[in-house]
Amino acid sequence: MGLRVSTATTTDELQRLSGEWRALLARAKADMPFLWPDWVLAWWETFHAEQPLVRDSLHVEVVRRPDGELVAVVPFMRTDRPGLGPVRLRTLGFLGSDRYLTEQRAPVVDPSCGPEAAAALATHLLADDSWDWVVWEGLDRHDEVSAVLDRAMSLRWGHYQPANVLPLAPSWDQFRGGLKRNIKESLRRCYNSLKRDNLVARLVVADTADAVDAALQTFFDLHAMRAHQADMVVHPDRFAGARAKQFLRLVCARFAERGAARVFTLEVGGAPVASRVGFVVPGCLYLYYSGFDPTWARYSVATTMVAEAIKYAITSGCDRVHLSMGSDASKSRWGPKMPVFHQATWVRPGLGRRTAFDLYQRGRGSAGFLKASSFLRRRFD
């Protein structure tokens, strides 16, 4: 007997599933907090739309073995545009479709049965006529899960982004010894510049619910300070809106309940000069957004913050650090492994559906996209 696929449509179902979901994530060695039920449920509670123009509904695909063991979770939601009426566009996509807060979305699949789970999912989705097109994310174009989905659905491949995963050594000295010369020199300058001015950096780690919540205010302040500095590389304030702050506080509170949230604060002379949010998932420290006081930029406190967080991960027994998603020099200079995650789309056959999808895609790049962007600002800010 093959795998069984069902669709969870309520938060109660997801709450009951969460323990098995976390166990599946551990088996899959998933190192991104965005895939955890704590993140997904917090996102749904904070951001899902129930408006005349847009309405979201849970559509989470759950795959089990015949004995009931969970082997895959795909945290989809269905979005109807408009929210009501006989004529609607109905799209299937991942929860976490926000602007920049959820850095990556992906299916969670037990590596012991990836192709079988993908085949069961494809069969189930193709038989479900309640949506017009599906947008997959977090796919590895070179693995068997993607190959099975592509054969079944003839996917249209879209944009992609790399991860940045640093394998750790047993000690900081061993880890530093394996780095490229340029980052070694950068680290030397970071610490020596403080030493020359008789300054000492100290890492303060918030790891309890109350401490994390208090440290988040420092993070928000320093994140905004960096964003508002005009003569530096542009880093938008991702948490300028009240709802974005509310969401991060909720996510961190839930991860903190499991001992998995961290807020790192770098202090010099007792004053906070840099901050970074982190999440501890099995074997990995994920470093999320950061902030720093630009008046301390000459000391490269942002780099010092990363170094101190890596030291913390090593002493905590992690075997890797994830420097967050995307490609930029601040991550690549550490020499991380960079697996690539792809997006892909499948449109259900039918002239009307394909025409609607093409028009929707064109609209995203013109005036329609500007209207959508305006709506997203109202939705997520």
C-alpha positions as CSV (number, residue, x, y, z in Angstrom):
1,M,0.0,0.0,0.0
2,G,1.3,3.4,-0.9
3,L,1.6,6.7,0.9
4,R,-1.5,8.5,2.0
5,V,-2.0,12.3,1.4
6,S,-4.5,14.5,3.2
7,T,-5.1,18.2,3.4
8,A,-5.2,20.1,6.7
9,T,-7.4,23.1,6.6
10,T,-7.6,24.3,10.2
11,T,-5.1,25.7,12.8
12,D,-6.3,23.0,15.2
13,E,-5.1,20.3,12.8
14,L,-1.8,22.0,12.5
15,Q,-1.4,22.3,16.2
16,R,-2.1,18.6,16.6
17,L,0.5,17.9,13.8
18,S,3.2,20.1,15.3
19,G,5.0,17.5,17.3
20,E,5.3,15.1,14.4
21,W,6.2,18.0,12.2
22,R,9.2,18.9,14.4
23,A,10.3,15.3,14.5
24,L,10.2,15.2,10.7
25,L,12.2,18.4,10.4
26,A,14.9,16.8,12.7
27,R,15.1,13.7,10.4
28,A,15.3,16.0,7.4
29,K,18.1,18.0,9.0
30,A,16.2,21.2,8.1
31,D,18.3,24.2,9.2
32,M,15.8,27.1,8.5
33,P,13.3,28.3,11.2
34,F,10.8,29.3,8.5
35,L,9.9,25.6,7.9
36,W,9.0,25.0,11.6
37,P,5.3,24.9,12.7
38,D,6.1,27.7,15.2
39,W,6.9,30.0,12.4
40,V,4.2,28.9,10.0
41,L,1.4,29.2,12.6
42,A,2.6,32.6,13.8
43,W,2.7,33.8,10.2
44,W,-0.8,32.6,9.6
45,E,-2.1,34.3,12.8
46,T,-0.5,37.6,12.0
47,F,-0.7,38.0,8.2
48,H,-3.3,35.8,6.5
49,A,-5.9,37.8,4.5
50,E,-9.6,37.8,4.9
51,Q,-10.6,40.7,2.8
52,P,-13.0,41.3,-0.2
53,L,-10.1,41.4,-2.7
54,V,-7.9,38.6,-1.2
55,R,-8.8,35.7,1.0
56,D,-6.4,33.0,2.2
57,S,-7.4,29.5,3.5
58,L,-5.2,26.8,4.9
59,H,-4.4,24.0,2.5
60,V,-1.5,22.1,4.1
61,E,-0.6,18.8,2.4
62,V,0.2,16.0,4.8
63,V,1.8,12.7,3.7
64,R,1.9,9.6,5.8
65,R,3.0,6.0,5.5
66,P,0.4,3.3,5.8
67,D,1.3,2.9,9.5
68,G,0.6,6.6,10.1
69,E,4.2,7.9,10.2
70,L,4.5,11.4,8.9
71,V,6.9,11.7,6.0
72,A,6.1,15.0,4.3
73,V,4.5,18.3,5.1
74,V,3.9,21.0,2.5
75,P,2.6,24.1,4.2
76,F,0.4,25.5,1.4
77,M,-2.4,28.0,1.6
78,R,-5.0,28.8,-1.1
79,T,-5.4,32.4,-2.0
80,D,-8.6,33.6,-3.8
81,R,-8.6,36.8,-5.8
82,P,-11.2,38.3,-5.3
83,G,-12.1,36.8,-1.9
84,L,-15.8,36.2,-2.9
85,G,-17.8,35.7,-6.1
86,P,-18.3,33.1,-8.9
87,V,-15.2,34.2,-10.9
88,R,-12.0,34.0,-8.9
89,L,-8.3,33.2,-9.4
90,R,-7.3,30.5,-6.9
91,T,-3.6,30.0,-6.3
92,L,-1.8,27.5,-4.2
93,G,1.4,28.7,-2.5
94,F,3.4,28.5,0.6
95,L,2.5,30.2,3.9
96,G,5.0,32.9,4.6
97,S,4.4,34.8,1.3
98,D,5.5,38.1,3.0
99,R,7.9,40.8,2.0
100,Y,11.3,39.6,3.2
101,L,10.4,38.4,6.7
102,T,10.2,34.7,5.7
103,E,13.5,34.2,3.8
104,Q,12.7,30.8,2.3
105,R,9.8,28.5,2.0
106,A,10.0,24.8,1.1
107,P,8.4,21.4,1.5
108,V,9.6,19.2,4.3
109,V,10.2,15.7,3.2
110,D,11.7,12.7,4.9
111,P,14.9,11.9,2.9
112,S,14.2,8.2,3.2
113,C,11.2,8.4,0.9
114,G,11.6,11.6,-1.1
115,P,10.6,10.3,-4.6
116,E,7.6,8.3,-3.2
117,A,6.4,11.3,-1.3
118,A,6.7,13.6,-4.3
119,A,4.8,11.1,-6.5
120,A,2.0,10.9,-3.9
121,L,1.8,14.7,-3.6
122,A,1.7,15.2,-7.4
123,T,-1.1,12.6,-7.8
124,H,-3.1,14.2,-5.0
125,L,-2.6,17.8,-6.2
126,L,-3.5,16.9,-9.8
127,A,-6.8,15.4,-8.7
128,D,-7.7,18.5,-6.6
129,D,-9.6,20.9,-8.8
130,S,-10.0,23.6,-6.2
131,W,-7.1,25.8,-7.4
132,D,-5.8,27.1,-10.7
133,W,-2.1,27.1,-10.3
134,V,0.5,26.1,-7.7
135,V,3.8,27.8,-6.9
136,W,6.4,25.5,-5.5
137,E,9.4,26.9,-3.6
138,G,12.5,25.6,-2.0
139,L,13.2,22.9,-4.6
140,D,16.6,21.5,-5.5
141,R,16.6,21.1,-9.3
142,H,19.1,18.3,-9.0
143,D,17.3,16.0,-6.5
144,E,14.7,13.3,-7.1
145,V,11.9,15.1,-5.4
146,S,12.1,17.9,-7.9
147,A,12.6,15.4,-10.8
148,V,9.4,13.5,-9.9
149,L,7.4,16.7,-9.5
150,D,8.7,18.0,-12.8
151,R,7.8,14.8,-14.7
152,A,4.3,14.9,-13.2
153,M,3.6,18.6,-13.7
154,S,6.0,20.0,-16.3
155,L,7.0,22.8,-14.0
156,R,7.9,26.3,-15.2
157,W,11.1,27.1,-13.3
158,G,11.5,30.6,-11.9
159,H,13.8,32.5,-9.6
160,Y,16.2,31.0,-7.2
161,Q,18.5,31.9,-4.3
162,P,21.3,30.3,-2.4
163,A,21.6,29.3,1.2
164,N,24.9,30.1,3.1
165,V,25.8,27.2,5.4
166,L,29.1,27.1,7.4
167,P,30.3,23.7,8.6
168,L,31.9,24.3,12.0
169,A,35.1,22.8,13.5
170,P,35.4,21.6,17.1
171,S,37.0,24.9,18.2
172,W,37.1,28.5,17.1
173,D,40.9,28.3,16.4
174,Q,40.4,25.3,14.1
175,F,37.5,27.0,12.4
176,R,39.4,30.2,11.9
177,G,42.4,28.3,10.5
178,G,40.2,27.0,7.7
179,L,39.0,30.4,6.6
180,K,40.2,32.4,3.5
181,R,42.9,34.9,4.0
182,N,40.7,37.9,3.4
183,I,38.2,37.1,6.2
184,K,41.1,36.2,8.5
185,E,42.5,39.6,8.0
186,S,39.1,41.2,8.4
187,L,38.7,39.5,11.8
188,R,42.1,40.5,12.9
189,R,41.4,44.2,12.1
190,C,38.0,44.0,13.9
191,Y,39.5,42.9,17.2
192,N,42.7,44.9,16.9
193,S,40.8,48.2,16.2
194,L,38.9,47.9,19.5
195,K,42.1,46.8,21.3
196,R,44.0,49.9,20.1
197,D,41.4,52.1,21.6
198,N,41.3,50.2,24.9
199,L,37.9,48.8,24.1
200,V,36.6,45.3,24.7
201,A,33.5,43.7,23.0
202,R,31.3,41.5,25.0
203,L,28.6,39.2,23.6
204,V,25.3,39.1,25.6
205,V,23.0,36.2,24.7
206,A,19.3,36.4,25.5
207,D,17.9,32.8,25.5
208,T,14.8,32.9,27.8
209,A,11.4,34.2,26.8
210,D,11.6,37.3,28.9
211,A,15.2,38.1,28.0
212,V,14.5,37.6,24.3
213,D,11.5,39.9,24.3
214,A,13.5,42.6,26.1
215,A,16.5,42.2,23.8
216,L,14.3,42.5,20.7
217,Q,13.7,46.2,21.4
218,T,17.4,46.8,21.2
219,F,17.5,44.8,18.0
220,F,14.7,46.9,16.5
221,D,16.5,50.1,17.4
222,L,19.8,49.0,16.0
223,H,18.2,47.5,12.8
224,A,16.5,50.9,12.2
225,M,19.7,52.8,12.9
226,R,21.6,50.9,10.2
227,A,18.7,51.3,7.7
228,H,18.6,55.1,8.2
229,Q,22.3,55.6,7.7
230,A,22.5,57.4,4.3
231,D,26.2,56.9,3.4
232,M,26.3,53.1,3.7
233,V,25.1,50.1,1.7
234,V,21.3,50.3,1.6
235,H,19.7,47.9,4.2
236,P,15.9,48.6,4.4
237,D,14.2,48.5,7.8
238,R,12.3,45.2,7.6
239,F,10.7,45.9,10.9
240,A,9.5,49.4,10.5
241,G,5.8,48.3,10.6
242,A,4.0,47.4,13.8
243,R,2.8,44.1,12.4
244,A,6.3,43.0,11.4
245,K,7.5,43.7,15.0
246,Q,4.5,41.9,16.4
247,F,5.2,38.9,14.2
248,L,8.9,38.7,15.2
249,R,8.0,39.0,18.9
250,L,5.4,36.2,18.5
251,V,7.8,33.9,16.6
252,C,10.6,34.5,19.0
253,A,8.3,33.9,22.0
254,R,7.3,30.5,20.6
255,F,10.8,29.4,19.7
256,A,11.9,30.6,23.2
257,E,9.4,28.3,24.8
258,R,11.4,25.5,23.2
259,G,14.8,27.0,24.1
260,A,15.4,27.7,20.4
261,A,15.3,31.6,20.2
262,R,18.4,33.8,20.6
263,V,19.0,37.5,20.5
264,F,22.7,38.3,20.4
265,T,23.8,41.8,21.5
266,L,27.4,43.0,21.2
267,E,28.2,45.5,23.9
268,V,31.2,47.8,24.2
269,G,31.6,49.6,27.5
270,G,28.2,48.4,28.5
271,A,26.5,50.0,25.4
272,P,24.8,47.9,22.7
273,V,26.6,48.4,19.4
274,A,25.3,45.5,17.3
275,S,22.5,42.9,17.5
276,R,21.4,39.8,15.6
277,V,18.4,37.5,16.0
278,G,19.2,33.8,15.8
279,F,17.3,30.5,16.0
280,V,18.8,27.2,17.2
281,V,17.4,24.2,15.2
282,P,18.9,20.7,15.6
283,G,22.7,21.0,14.9
284,C,22.5,24.5,13.5
285,L,22.4,28.1,14.5
286,Y,20.4,30.2,11.9
287,L,21.5,33.9,11.9
288,Y,18.5,36.0,11.0
289,Y,18.4,39.8,10.5
290,S,20.9,42.1,12.2
291,G,21.4,45.8,13.1
292,F,24.2,48.0,14.4
293,D,25.0,51.5,15.5
294,P,26.7,53.2,12.4
295,T,28.8,55.3,14.7
296,W,30.7,52.1,15.5
297,A,31.1,51.1,11.8
298,R,34.8,51.9,11.8
299,Y,35.3,49.0,14.2
300,S,33.4,46.6,11.9
301,V,31.1,45.6,14.8
302,A,28.8,43.7,12.4
303,T,31.6,41.3,11.5
304,T,32.6,41.0,15.1
305,M,29.0,40.1,15.9
306,V,29.0,37.2,13.4
307,A,32.3,36.0,14.7
308,E,31.1,36.0,18.3
309,A,27.9,34.2,17.3
310,I,29.9,31.5,15.5
311,K,32.0,31.1,18.7
312,Y,28.8,30.7,20.6
313,A,27.5,28.0,18.1
314,I,30.7,26.1,18.4
315,T,30.7,26.1,22.2
316,S,27.0,25.1,22.1
317,G,27.7,22.0,20.1
318,C,26.3,23.1,16.8
319,D,27.9,21.5,13.7
320,R,26.9,24.3,11.3
321,V,25.9,28.0,11.2
322,H,23.5,29.3,8.5
323,L,24.3,32.9,7.6
324,S,20.8,33.4,6.1
325,M,19.6,33.3,2.5
326,G,20.8,35.3,-0.5
327,S,24.1,36.1,-2.1
328,D,26.2,39.0,-1.0
329,A,29.8,39.5,0.0
330,S,29.1,39.7,3.7
331,K,28.1,36.0,3.6
332,S,30.2,34.6,0.7
333,R,33.5,35.8,2.1
334,W,33.1,33.3,5.0
335,G,33.3,30.5,2.3
336,P,29.9,28.8,3.1
337,K,28.4,25.9,1.2
338,M,25.7,27.4,-1.0
339,P,22.9,25.0,-1.9
340,V,20.4,26.6,-4.2
341,F,16.6,26.7,-3.7
342,H,14.4,27.2,-6.8
343,Q,10.8,28.3,-7.4
344,A,8.6,26.6,-9.9
345,T,5.0,26.9,-11.1
346,W,2.4,24.6,-12.6
347,V,-0.8,25.9,-14.2
348,R,-3.8,23.6,-14.5
349,P,-4.7,22.9,-18.1
350,G,-7.3,25.1,-19.7
351,L,-7.2,28.2,-21.9
352,G,-8.9,30.3,-19.3
353,R,-6.5,29.4,-16.5
354,R,-3.4,29.8,-18.6
355,T,-4.6,33.1,-19.9
356,A,-5.4,34.3,-16.4
357,F,-1.9,33.2,-15.2
358,D,-0.2,35.0,-18.1
359,L,-2.1,38.2,-17.4
360,Y,-1.4,37.9,-13.7
361,Q,2.3,37.5,-14.4
362,R,2.3,40.5,-16.7
363,G,0.4,42.6,-14.2
364,R,3.1,41.9,-11.6
365,G,5.6,43.7,-13.8
366,S,3.6,46.8,-14.6
367,A,0.8,48.9,-13.1
368,G,-0.8,45.8,-11.7
369,F,2.3,45.1,-9.7
370,L,2.3,48.6,-8.3
371,K,-1.3,48.0,-7.1
372,A,-0.3,44.7,-5.6
373,S,2.7,46.2,-3.9
374,S,0.5,48.9,-2.3
375,F,-1.8,46.1,-1.1
376,L,1.1,44.2,0.4
377,R,2.3,47.3,2.3
378,R,-1.1,47.5,3.9
379,R,-1.1,43.8,4.6
380,F,2.3,43.4,6.2
381,D,3.2,46.8,7.6
